[in-house]
């Protein structure tokens, strides 16, 4: 099955307060949406180094134990704004 190459723009218009929808930055899934349960988010931290030259920008990490850390294309500030916007 071919994966969509459509890019996804995260938005504060997400009305489901249980999830925050971000954009995956993993090379294999880059540009695809990823929905993360916001009550599982423990830490959000910016990556200050470029992980690859293709994207041309640093990414942000969202830590959700015990499931792992997700790398997203949104900035630290954007992730925090989206988490605040979906808070009920």
C-alpha positions, 0 to 999 in steps of 0.5 A: 500500500502506498503512503500518502505524500500529502503534507499535513498542517497542524492546526488549533482547529482540532476540536477533539480535546483528547488528542493533539494532531501534529506532523510526523518528522520521522524520515519514513513518515515525514509530513503525515499527521500523528495524533497524540493523546495529550494526557500522555505528553510528559515533556516537550523539548526542542531539538537545537541541531538539524537531524538531516539536511533535507528538512532544513530545520530543527524539529521538536520532540514529544515524550509520551512514556511508556510509548516513546518519543515522537519527532514532529515538525512543529516548533516547541512554541507551536506544540505548546500552543496546540496543547494549550488550545486543546485543553478542556 
